[in-house]
Amino acid sequence: MNKKIQSTHFNATQRKLRVGFVSLTDCAPLVMAHELGLFRKFGLNVELSRELGWATIRDKVIHGELEAAHAVAGMPVAATLGLGSIKCDCLTALILNLHGNAITLSEELWKSGVRDGATLRGEINRLRREKTFTFGVVYSFSSHNFLLRDWLTASGIHPDRDVRIVVVPPAQMIGNLQAGNLDGFCAGEPWNSVAVQARAGWCVATSAELAPGHPEKVLMVRRDFAENYDAEHIALVSALLEACKFCDAPGNREEITTTLAQPDYLNVSSAILRRGFSPEFDFGHGKKRAIANFNVFHRHNANVPSADKAAWILQRLRVSGLCADASALDTELSQRVFRKDIFDRAVSLNKPANYLNRKKSTEAILA
């Protein structure tokens, strides 16, 4: 493992920032920022907190138990509008990655002859009077839900009438698939590859193929944190931006997967984790295909919280009907939640110097 970077300006008594993550391959920027000493490099005292699922992440950010978190891209919008939770103004100034998800179907469906959306539709129609097919997603306002619904619709399957979609924490997808509680799911790595390795399921599509360029995870904070602790927020974005660059470098993959495999992070074998970083993705049943951009951490301007990324989230919320007042999904909302202005300031300050401890006002530091 690379030597950790030490900041000579770091003060161990500095206020601790609690940053949450869920055990997924795309938590890599947070984990590597911690392991490489990048948080300390930017003068931060960060404590990472592993959480079970996205509802826990959302609630802990809203109630101030976490200052920031690895979050699905739709979560800051949903929280700001009070969709599925109490209303709380949240924002993101950093996209952590693009893509990284897949749709996995059960082995039972494979044995029944299902190979794609069309044959799945045939199986659903054949058993319509006997069972309701159930599919898992990790959060209602996530790309996973949007991607699954779009794929089902494109296959002639109505996501609300023909099947049931339920929310399940990522790490619990495999157990529910094996128990027969789920017929399939859409989740991030490594859980699709875990299903394939365990012969519990097989992948039918990846998010890089279904929605090229879609935003996946973001750094989510409350608006009051961003405003009251502006310099710390900028430092956090800067440290994670550097970590995103590290995670996208092919030469760092072995270090990343070895680190993520540790019990404190994903507790999944490095061999399984490598599948999410390999240019050739294993779909199961001997089918492998080159997916060059399966998970994008930095290239292709991935980290910019741009208007087009915000527009993708808002459009999916409109189409899904998850927001009753579609008029709220406007440009003003996207600019309020997806903060490219803060990102730009973090880019300009993406330097080793620890500006948090300088005896200057925040305004002078950021001028």
N, C-alpha and C positions, 0 to 999 in steps of 0.2 A: 504494500500500500504506500502511496506517495506520502512523503513527510508532511505532517500537518503544518499549516501556516500559523505562525504565532504573531499576534499584534503586540508590539511593545507598549501600546497605549491602552490595552484592555484592562479594565478594572473589575475584578471579580465581585466587588460589592455593588456593582451597577444593577439597577432594577432588572429583574428577570422577565423575559418575554416568553410566554407559553405559546408554543406553536403546535397545532394538532395535525395529524396525518392518519390516513387509513392505509392498511397494508396492501399496497398495490405497487406494481413496477414503476408507475409514474410518480410515486413519492420520492423517487431517486434524487431530484434536486435538493430536497430538504435534508435527506439523509447524508448526501455527500457534502453539502454545505456544513453540516455538523461535523462529520468525520474528518474533513480536510481543514477544519479550522477557519472556514470562510466567514462564519458569523463573528468570530473573535477578530478576524482581520478587519472587519468593518465596525468594531467596537461594541458588539452586541453580546449580551448574556442570554442565550437562547436555551430553553428546555423543550425538547421534543416530547410530544405526548401522543402515543398510539391510541387511536379510538376504533371502536367496533365498526361503525358505519356512518353514513352521511347525516342521518337525523341527529346523531350525537354531536357531530362536528358543528352542524347548524346551531343547535341549542346552546352549545358551550361558547360559541362565538357571540351569539346574540346576548347571552346572559353574562358575558365578561369573564368566563372561566378560561377562555383562550383569547389571546390578543390577535392571533392570526391563524390561518389554517390552509392546508391543501384542501381544495374544494372543487366539486363539479362546477362547470362554467355557468350553469343556470342558477346556482344557489344564491349568489349575490342579488340577482334580479328578483328571484322568488322571495327572499327575505325582505328586500326593500319594498315590495308590493304587499307583503303579508300573505303570500300564497303558501298554505300548508303550515304556517307558523305565525307567531305574533309579528307585527310589522316592525322592522328594524332597518334603518338605512345602512346598507353595506356597499362595498365597492371592491374593485380589483384594479391594481396597477401593474399586474404581471400575469401573462399566460404562461403556465408551467410546461405545457406540452400540447401537441395536436395528436389526434387519433389514439391508438393503443387499445381499442376494444375489439371484441368479436362476438358473434352470435353463435352459441353452442346449443346443439340439440342432443337429446338423450340417445343412448345406445338402443333403447327399445324402439325408437322411431327409425333408426337405421335398419334394425331387424325387420321392421314392418315395410321396408322398401322406400322410405323417405330419403331423398337425395338433394332436394332443393325446395324452394318455396311452392312450386307447382305441385309436387308430390305430397308435400305437407298439407296443402289445401285439400287434396284428394283424401288423405287419411282423416282429416278433421270432418269432412263431409260424410265419410263412411261410418264414423263412430259418433256422429252428432247426437244420437239418441241415447248413447251409452255413457259418454263422459264429456267433461269440459276440459279442454286442453289449457294448461296453465304455464305461463312464462314469467320468469323473474327479471326484474330490473333493480338497480341499486338505489334509485331515488326517483321520485315522480318527475322532478324538474331537471333531469340529467340527459345528456346526449344518448345514454343507453336506452332510455325510454323512447326518445325521439327516433333513434335509429331502428329500434325494434318495430315500432309502429309503422315507420315508413316501409321497412322491408316486408312486413306482413301485408300492408296495403298494396304494395307493388305485386305481391303474389296472389292478390284477389281474396285476401283474408281480412275481414273487418276486425280491427284491434279491440273494439268495444263490444261487438255482438257475437263474434265467432269464437273468441278465446277470452281467457281471463289473464290480466297482467297484475302481478303482485310485487311489492317491494320486499327485497331480501338483502341483508348485508352481504358484501362481496364474498367474504370468507365462508359464508354459509351456503353458497350456491351449490357446491359439490355434494354436500351431505343431503340437501333437499332433492337434488337430481337423482342421487343413488337410492334415496328412499321412495322415489316415485311421486314426491310432492310437486315436482316441476317436470315439465316436458322439454324445457329448454330455458335459456337465459341469455341476456346480453350483459357482459361485464368486462372489466379491464383485465389485463394480464396481472398476475400469472394464472388466474383461475380458469381460463379457457385451456391453457396448456396442462394444468393440473388434471382437468377433466379428461383430456386426451390421454395423458400418461396413465391415469387410473382406469382407462377404458370405460369411463362412466358416460362419456359423450364425445362428440365430434363437432368441428367448426364448419359452419356453412357459409360464413361471410365475415369480412373484417371491416372495421369502420373506415380504414383508409380507402377501401374500395367503394363503400356505400356513400360516404360524404367527404371527399378529398378536401383537406384544409380545415376541417371543423375544429373549433377550440374544445379541448377536453378538460384539463384541470387548471385552476387559477389559484393565486394567492388571495384569499378572502380576508378582509378586515372590516370592522365597523367604521362608519364614517367618523364617529367621534374620536376613535383611536387615530385615524389618519390625520385628523385636524389637530388634536391635542398633543400628539407625539410624532409630529411631522418628520423630524430628523431621524428618529428611530425607524419609522416606516420607510423612508427613503433608503436607509442603510440596509434594511431587511430585503427590499427589492433588489438593491445592488448586489448583495451577497448571493441571493438566489439566481440572479441573472448570470453571474459568474459560474455558479454551479450548473445551470442549464447548458452553458457552453461546454463544460467539462463532460456532462452526460451525453452530449451529442457526438463526441469524438470517438471514432471506432476503436482507437488504441486504449481507451479507458474502460471498455466493456467488461473485461474480466475482473477488474477491480470493483466496478459497480455491482456486478452480480454476486461476487463474493461477499461484499459488504451487506447488500440487501438480504442475503441468505441468513444472516445472523438472527438468533432468537428474538432480539429486541426490535427487529424490523419486520421482515416477512416470514421468517422461519420456514422457508421453502428452499429446496436444494438449488445450488447454483446451476445445475444442468437444466432444470425446469426454467429458471429465470433467463437463461441464455436464449431461449426460444423467442422471447419478446424483444430481443435485441438483434436477432439474426435476420439478414435480408431475405432468408427463405423460411416461410412460416409453415409449421406442421399442422395441417387441418385434421389429421387423424385418418385411419384406415389407409395408410400408405400414400395419402395425397399431400404433396408439398408444393408450394408455389412461391415464387419470388414476390415479396411485398417490400419494395424499397423504402417506403415511408411508413412502415407499420407504426412506429412511435417516433415522433419528432419533438426534440426538446429545445432546439435553438435555431436550426437552419430554416430557410424559407420565411424569415421574419416571424417565427412562431411566437415569440415572447411579447410582441406588441399588442396591447389591448385595443385593437383598432376598430373602426366603425363597421367594417365588414364582418368581423368576428361577433361583435355585439348584434349585428343584424341577423346573423344565422340563429342565434339563441332566441331573439324576439320573434322571428318568423316561425320557428318550431313551436314556440308557445302559442302563437296564433292558430296554427294548423291543428295542434293537438286539442285545442279547446280548454286547456288547463287554466287559462286566465279568462275569467268571465267578462272582464271589461277590456276588450282588445284595444280600445282607444288609449289605454294607459301604456301600451307597448310602443312608445313613440321615440323620436330622435332625442328628445330631452332626457328621457329615462336612460337611453343607451349611453349618452355622454356623462350622465351623473354616476353611472355604475362602472362603466369601462373607462378608466382614467388614463388616457394616453399622455396627458400633460404631466402627471406624476411619474409615469414611466420614463418620459424624456428627461426629467430632472435626475432620476436615478441613473440613467445612462451617462449623463454628464459627470456624475460623481462616482462612477464605478472605478474607484481608485483605492489603493491600499491604505491611504491616510485615514486615521480615525478622527473624523471631524466632529463626532459627537461630544468629545471631551474638550474641544477648544473653547476658550472663554470668549465666545461671540454669541450673539443672538442667532436664533434659527434663521431669521430673515437675512442676516449678513452672510451666514454660511451658504445659503441657497441662492443668493443674488447673482 
